[in-house]
Amino acid sequence: MCKVLRKLSTPEKIQRFLDDLPYNKEKSGETCRSPRLVLEYKTAHCFEGALLAAAALRVNGSPSLILDLASVRDDDHVIAIYRSNGYWGAIGKSNYAGLRSRSPVYRSLRELALSYFEHYYNLKGEKTLRAYSRPINLRRFDRIDWMTSAEPLWAIPKYLCEISHTPIYESTRRMYMDERLFKAGLVGRAE
């Protein structure tokens, strides 16, 4: 496993690897695989992709940080985050084209989180992103062997649900996607 992760030595290489990995289409909440199992099964959904990216960052000398993007009437989205020259970037696996990586050009985590707003929507076309967590260093889960465990890692998403999130949009007004952006975001979607 470490041999594969060492080859993913830059955020761009990690993102390319995740993009080439088939999307895990099992029902939400059915799998919560470690990076070792993602490599074994050769499939990942957003949470599993974020863990794999965080593991690759760690193996290559960076902190293993993830960030939870919280939504309404939709699934949350988890991304691996990193800093380069003082700016934040992200690596992500998603079934929506606009929820993948971000180049390290964001001065704050708020800026980074807001960059996902226009592309974060449900299949009804409603923009659903509402909040983001603080960065979580996965080192705190070393005791459950998050990188190599054969057991599901439910402790991590449970923790993400329990911690506070910073709101970015609190209005009850619903906003909907432009039809062309909606369709563009579904390019490459695994059905």
C-alpha positions as CSV (number, residue, x, y, z in Angstrom):
1,M,0.0,0.0,0.0
2,C,2.7,2.5,0.9
3,K,4.4,1.9,-2.4
4,V,1.3,3.0,-4.3
5,L,0.8,6.0,-2.0
6,R,4.4,7.1,-2.3
7,K,3.9,7.3,-6.1
8,L,1.0,9.7,-5.4
9,S,3.6,12.4,-4.4
10,T,1.6,15.5,-5.4
11,P,-2.0,16.6,-5.0
12,E,-2.3,16.5,-8.8
13,K,-1.2,12.8,-8.9
14,I,-3.5,12.0,-6.1
15,Q,-6.5,13.6,-7.8
16,R,-5.7,11.9,-11.1
17,F,-5.6,8.5,-9.3
18,L,-9.0,9.3,-7.7
19,D,-10.5,10.4,-11.0
20,D,-9.4,7.1,-12.6
21,L,-10.8,5.1,-9.7
22,P,-14.4,3.9,-10.4
23,Y,-17.0,5.5,-8.1
24,N,-18.3,3.3,-5.3
25,K,-22.0,3.0,-6.1
26,E,-23.0,1.0,-3.1
27,K,-25.9,2.7,-1.2
28,S,-24.9,5.6,1.0
29,G,-24.0,4.3,4.5
30,E,-23.1,0.8,3.3
31,T,-19.3,1.1,3.1
32,C,-16.7,3.1,5.0
33,R,-13.5,1.6,3.8
34,S,-9.9,2.4,4.8
35,P,-7.4,3.5,2.2
36,R,-6.0,-0.1,2.1
37,L,-9.4,-1.5,1.3
38,V,-10.1,1.2,-1.3
39,L,-6.9,0.1,-3.1
40,E,-8.0,-3.6,-2.7
41,Y,-11.5,-3.0,-4.0
42,K,-10.4,-0.4,-6.6
43,T,-13.5,1.8,-5.9
44,A,-14.3,4.7,-3.7
45,H,-17.0,7.2,-2.9
46,C,-16.3,10.7,-1.6
47,F,-15.5,9.8,2.0
48,E,-13.3,6.9,1.0
49,G,-11.6,9.0,-1.6
50,A,-10.9,11.7,1.0
51,L,-9.3,9.2,3.3
52,L,-7.1,7.8,0.5
53,A,-6.0,11.3,-0.5
54,A,-5.2,12.1,3.2
55,A,-3.2,8.9,3.5
56,A,-1.2,9.7,0.3
57,L,-0.5,13.2,1.7
58,R,0.6,11.7,5.0
59,V,2.9,9.1,3.4
60,N,4.5,11.9,1.4
61,G,5.1,14.2,4.4
62,S,2.1,16.4,4.7
63,P,-0.6,16.3,7.4
64,S,-3.6,14.0,6.8
65,L,-6.3,16.6,6.9
66,I,-10.0,16.3,5.9
67,L,-12.8,18.8,5.8
68,D,-16.5,18.1,6.0
69,L,-18.9,20.1,3.8
70,A,-22.4,19.9,5.3
71,S,-25.6,20.2,3.3
72,V,-29.4,20.2,3.6
73,R,-31.5,17.7,1.7
74,D,-28.4,16.1,0.3
75,D,-25.3,14.1,1.4
76,D,-22.4,15.8,3.1
77,H,-19.1,15.8,1.1
78,V,-15.7,15.1,2.5
79,I,-12.5,16.4,1.0
80,A,-8.8,16.1,1.8
81,I,-7.2,19.5,2.2
82,Y,-3.6,20.7,2.1
83,R,-1.6,23.9,2.1
84,S,0.9,25.0,-0.4
85,N,2.8,28.3,0.0
86,G,0.3,29.4,2.6
87,Y,-2.8,28.7,0.4
88,W,-5.4,26.0,0.8
89,G,-6.2,23.4,-1.8
90,A,-8.4,20.3,-1.9
91,I,-8.5,16.8,-3.3
92,G,-11.9,15.0,-3.7
93,K,-13.8,12.1,-5.2
94,S,-17.3,12.8,-6.3
95,N,-20.0,11.7,-8.6
96,Y,-20.4,15.4,-9.5
97,A,-17.8,17.0,-11.7
98,G,-17.6,20.2,-9.7
99,L,-17.0,18.7,-6.3
100,R,-13.5,17.3,-7.0
101,S,-10.2,19.2,-6.5
102,R,-9.4,22.8,-5.9
103,S,-6.0,24.3,-6.7
104,P,-4.1,25.8,-3.7
105,V,-5.2,29.4,-4.3
106,Y,-7.5,30.0,-1.3
107,R,-6.4,32.2,1.6
108,S,-8.8,30.7,4.1
109,L,-10.9,27.6,4.6
110,R,-14.0,29.7,4.2
111,E,-12.9,30.8,0.7
112,L,-12.1,27.1,-0.1
113,A,-15.6,25.9,1.2
114,L,-17.4,28.7,-0.7
115,S,-15.7,27.6,-3.9
116,Y,-17.9,24.5,-3.8
117,F,-21.2,26.4,-3.3
118,E,-22.2,26.8,-7.0
119,H,-21.4,23.2,-7.8
120,Y,-23.0,21.5,-4.7
121,Y,-26.5,20.5,-5.6
122,N,-28.9,17.6,-5.3
123,L,-30.6,15.8,-8.2
124,K,-33.6,18.3,-8.0
125,G,-31.1,21.0,-8.9
126,E,-31.2,22.7,-5.5
127,K,-28.0,24.2,-4.2
128,T,-27.5,22.5,-0.8
129,L,-24.1,23.4,0.7
130,R,-24.6,25.1,4.1
131,A,-21.6,24.7,6.4
132,Y,-18.1,23.4,6.7
133,S,-16.1,21.8,9.6
134,R,-12.7,22.8,10.9
135,P,-9.8,20.7,9.5
136,I,-9.6,17.3,11.1
137,N,-6.2,15.7,11.3
138,L,-6.7,12.0,10.9
139,R,-3.8,11.3,13.2
140,R,-6.4,11.4,15.9
141,F,-7.8,8.1,14.5
142,D,-4.4,6.3,14.4
143,R,-5.7,4.1,17.3
144,I,-8.2,2.5,14.9
145,D,-5.6,2.1,12.2
146,W,-7.6,4.3,9.8
147,M,-5.1,3.8,6.9
148,T,-5.0,0.0,7.0
149,S,-8.0,-1.3,8.9
150,A,-10.0,-4.2,7.5
151,E,-13.0,-3.0,9.6
152,P,-15.4,-0.2,8.6
153,L,-14.3,3.2,9.9
154,W,-17.7,4.5,11.1
155,A,-16.0,6.4,14.0
156,I,-14.7,9.0,11.6
157,P,-18.0,10.0,9.9
158,K,-19.7,9.8,13.4
159,Y,-17.1,12.3,14.7
160,L,-17.7,14.6,11.6
161,C,-21.4,14.6,12.5
162,E,-20.8,15.5,16.1
163,I,-18.4,18.4,15.7
164,S,-19.5,22.0,15.1
165,H,-19.6,23.4,11.6
166,T,-19.3,27.0,10.5
167,P,-22.4,28.2,8.6
168,I,-21.9,29.7,5.1
169,Y,-25.6,30.1,4.2
170,E,-28.4,30.1,6.7
171,S,-31.4,31.4,4.7
172,T,-34.5,29.2,4.3
173,R,-34.8,30.4,0.7
174,R,-34.0,27.7,-1.7
175,M,-31.7,28.3,-4.7
176,Y,-31.5,26.3,-7.9
177,M,-29.0,25.5,-10.5
178,D,-28.8,27.0,-14.0
179,E,-29.8,24.1,-16.3
180,R,-26.5,24.1,-18.2
181,L,-24.4,24.0,-15.1
182,F,-26.6,21.3,-13.7
183,K,-26.0,19.1,-16.8
184,A,-22.3,19.9,-16.9
185,G,-21.9,18.8,-13.3
186,L,-23.3,15.3,-14.2
187,V,-20.8,14.6,-16.9
188,G,-19.1,11.3,-16.1
189,R,-21.6,10.5,-13.4
190,A,-21.7,6.8,-12.4
191,E,-25.4,5.7,-12.5
